[in-house]
Amino acid sequence: MELIEKLNWRFATKAMNGQKVPQEKVDKILEAARLAPTSSGLQPFEIIVITNQEIKEQIKPHAWNQPQITDCSHLLVFAAWDNYTEERINNMFDLTNDIRGFKNEGWENYRQMLLGMYPQRSAEENFTHAAKQAYISFGAAIIAAAFEEVDSTPMEGFVPEEVDQILNLKEKGLKSVLLLPIGYRDSSNDWLVNLTKVRKPKEDFITEVN
């Protein structure tokens, strides 16, 4: 199937059958998330991949008891930096220099601009900004999953503080933002599977300015 066909095929799966997603497909989904664009290329978030069933069971009651949490193959937790710090910003700029093998004056000036701006903002403002970057990666993962014909369920409906505690995210300077169970649909028990996908018509969604 072409990409658009696969995006029409996908839906927010309500029931999963517990079948394991091949690691090759999981790796491609995660790589798409890793390659997603982020502001200033800082990638201010991490993805925690959970296959441990006991951990899934602990998370489930804090996610409205949604069955996909425990019936999925892999549970992806997108966790954003709790703040931008000089160390975190410098680490990403240093990584860029190491990989490219040279320093660029414009790039170093940009580093100093960010160092003069981000760490001076409140932690709350910085976390909100970092969380928005996680959403971009989240979208890439959903599209990649559809391309691999793997089902997924985008979730904001959970208690982040509880998930943070279960996964010890505070110690890593992270806060959970989004959950993405991936797996395979249980067609016989998913009320949404045979319903027509509904989206706004193109003329009500896109405005062209020529």
N, C-alpha and C positions, 0 to 999 in steps of 0.2 A: 504494500500500500504506500501511496505517496504521503507526505507529511500532513497535508490538509485532510486527507481521508482518515489518517490515524487520529488527528485532533477531533474529528467528528465521531470517531469510535470511542474515544475516552469519555469518561464521566466520573464524577466524584463517587467512587465505589462505596456502597453501603454495607456490603457483605463480602468477605474474602474467605477462600476455602483452605487456607493454611499451606498451600503448595509453595515450595521454595523457589525463589527466583534464582536462576543460574548466576554464579558469581560474575561471569563475563558481562552479563546485562547490568548487574548492580554496579560494576566498575564503570561502565559507560555512563550510567545515570549520574554517578558521583563525579565523573570527570567533566560532564557537561556543567554540573553545578560549580565545579572548581574553575572552569574556564569562563564563567559568566562575568560580565563587566561589573566593576564597582567604582565608586567615586575615588578618584586619585589612585586607583589600583591598590587600595589598602587592604581589601578583603577582610573587613573587620568582623568576622564571624567564623565559626567552625561548624562542622557537621558531625554529630555523634550518631553512629550507626549501631542500632541495638538489635541483636538476635537472641539475647538471653531472655527466655520466656518468663523467668521470675521477675526480672526488671520490668518487662512489659506489663505483667500483672500488677505490679506496684503502681505503675503510671495510670493504668486504666481507670480507677475510680476518680482520678483527678482530671480526666478527660471525658466527663459526662458518661462514663461507662460505655463509650463507643466500642463495639466489638472488633472493629478493624485494628485497634491497638494490639490486641492479643492474637488475632487471626491472620495478621499480615505476615509476610516473610521477613521483612526488615522494617524497622521503625527508624526513620531519619529524624533527628532533632536538630533544627537549625538554631544555633545559639550565638547571639551577638556579643561583642565586647561590651563590658559594662561602662567603659570610658575610653577615650582616646588619651594615650599618654605619650610622652616624648620617646620612651623606650619602644613602644609599639610602632610608632611612626618611623623612627629611625631603623628599626629592624626591617621594615618593608623596603625602605629606600636602599639600605645596605644590601639586601637580597637582590634587588634590581641591578645594582652596580656589580655585584659578584657574578651574576648570571651573564650580564652583557659584557663584562670584562673591561669596562671603562667608566669614568665619571664624566658627566656632562654639566657644564656650568648652569645652563637653564634648569636642568633637573635639580641641581643642588640649591639653586635659588628657590625653586618651588618647594623643596623640603623645608627650607627656612620659613617660607610663608606659612606652611601648614603648622610648623612648630610654634609659630607666633600667634596662631589662631585657635586651633583645636584644643590644646591643653588648657587654655584660658576659659573655655566655655564650661558650663555646668555639666556634671556627669549625666544628668537626666537628658539634657539636650544632645549630648554626644551619643548616649545609648539609643535615643530615638533615631538619630542619623544612621548609626550602625545597623539598627534593625531594618531600616529601609533598604540597605544594601543586601541584607539577607533575603529580602523578598525577591530581589532580582534573580538571585541564585536559585531560590525556591521555584520560580517560574521556569527556569531552564531545566531543572530536575523533572518537573511535571511533564514538560514537552518531550524531554529525552525518554522518560518512562513510556509515554505514548508511542514514540517512535520504535521502541523496543517491544511494543505490545505487552507492556507491564502495567497493571492497574495501580492507581494511586488515589489517595484521599487527602486533599489539602485540609489542614486543621488549624484553626485558631482557637477552637473551643477547648481550652484546658487551663489549669491553674499553673502559671509559670513558676511561681515560688515553690510549689510542691515538687515539680519536675526538677527544678534546680537543686533542691535538697537531695532528691533520690540520686541524681547524677553527680553530686558534689561540684556543681558548676561554679558556685561562688568562689571556691578556692582557686579556680582557673581564671577568674575575672570575666566570667561569661554569664549571660542570662538567656534562658530559652525564649524563643520568639514564635516558632512554628513547628508543627509536627507533620511528617509525611509518611504514613504507612504505605508501603509498596508490596504488591503481591498479585494474586489472581482472583478475579471475581467469582463469587458463588452465585451463578446465574439463577439457580432455582430458589434462592432466598433473598435476592436483591430486588426490591420493589422498583428501583430506578432503571434497571438494565434495559427494559424494552420500551421505555418512554422516549419520545422524540426530543432531541436536544433543542433547547429554546435559547436563542440569542436575538438581540435587536437586529432588524433588517439593516443592511449596509447603508441605506440612505438615511437612517436615523442614527447611525453610529459614526460615520465618516463625513467630515466636511473638507472639501477640497478648496484651497485658496490658490487660484491661478494668477 
